[in-house]
């Protein structure tokens, strides 16, 4: 049976990773609430890059994740702008 040892360096790296991921998520959410398309799209790309390390490692290309998340967030905020402008003019 393998003994489990406390690995402080591992715990600190995981904690820093999740802390960074959480911070980026807050920035993304803030940009969405403010309906700032460019900011939301950019923070979305950063968030997905951090969150999808395994996919990036498997595909060996971060461009797939960054581009897809940027386009998705930009389109979503654009749709929100379009819907709110139609609701106001009706």
QUIZIPE-V787214 format. One record per helix or strand of 3 or more residues. SS is the DSSP state (a for helix, b for strand). FROM is the first residue (numbers start at 1). LEN is the number of residues. If there is no record, write none. Layout:
SS/FROM/LEN + SS/FROM/LEN
This chain:
a/8/26 + a/37/15 + a/53/7 + a/63/27
